[in-house]
Amino acid sequence: MILRLVRRRPLAILVGLALALPAGWVELSGRDRVWWLEGLALVVGATGLAIFWTGLTGASPDWVDEEEVRERPSPRAEDPGR
């Protein structure tokens, strides 16, 4: 489910914010809370930030073939002005 979520970038950004903002409020509100609620807020907040960042930057490829990397020309080779 999470893997499908991060492929939909706008939805991933919204879900990430929906998880991170309340967790940040619990952590930074300054009230005395039960220990497990603060721990849960840390885990949920970190998960929310990770989903948000993945939605913002996009998912990285699982595998990169070394042959494709070698065959690809260098960006500097295309620019004769350097």
C-alpha positions in Angstrom: 0.0 0.0 0.0 2.8 2.4 0.9 4.6 1.5 -2.3 1.6 2.5 -4.4 1.2 5.6 -2.4 4.6 7.0 -3.1 4.1 6.5 -6.9 1.3 9.1 -6.7 3.3 12.1 -5.8 0.6 14.7 -4.9 -1.2 12.2 -2.7 2.1 11.2 -1.0 2.8 14.8 -0.2 -0.7 15.2 1.4 -0.5 12.0 3.4 3.0 12.9 4.5 1.9 16.3 5.8 -1.2 14.7 7.4 1.1 12.4 9.4 3.9 14.9 10.1 2.0 18.0 11.2 0.0 16.4 14.1 3.1 14.5 15.2 5.1 17.8 15.2 2.3 19.4 17.2 2.5 16.6 19.8 6.3 16.9 20.0 6.6 20.7 20.1 3.5 21.7 22.1 5.4 21.6 25.4 2.7 19.8 27.3 3.5 16.8 29.5 2.3 13.7 27.8 2.6 10.0 28.4 5.8 8.5 27.2 4.3 6.2 24.6 2.4 9.0 22.9 5.7 10.9 22.4 7.3 7.8 21.0 4.4 7.2 18.7 4.6 10.8 17.6 8.2 10.4 16.7 7.6 7.3 14.6 4.5 8.7 12.9 6.3 12.0 12.3 9.4 10.4 10.8 7.2 8.2 8.6 5.2 11.3 7.4 8.4 13.2 6.6 9.8 10.2 4.7 6.6 9.9 2.6 6.4 13.6 2.1 10.1 13.7 0.9 9.5 10.8 -1.5 6.4 12.5 -2.9 8.4 15.7 -3.3 11.5 14.2 -5.0 10.0 11.1 -6.5 10.9 7.5 -6.0 14.4 6.4 -6.9 14.9 3.4 -9.2 15.3 0.0 -7.6 18.0 -1.1 -9.9 20.5 0.6 -12.2 22.2 -1.5 -14.8 26.0 -0.8 -15.0 25.9 -1.4 -18.7 23.5 1.5 -19.2 25.6 3.8 -17.1 28.7 3.0 -19.2 26.9 3.4 -22.5 25.4 6.8 -21.6 27.6 9.7 -22.8 29.0 12.1 -20.3 27.3 15.5 -20.1 30.7 17.1 -20.5 31.3 15.2 -23.8 28.3 16.9 -25.4 29.5 20.5 -24.5 32.4 21.4 -26.8 32.8 24.8 -25.0 34.5 23.3 -22.0 
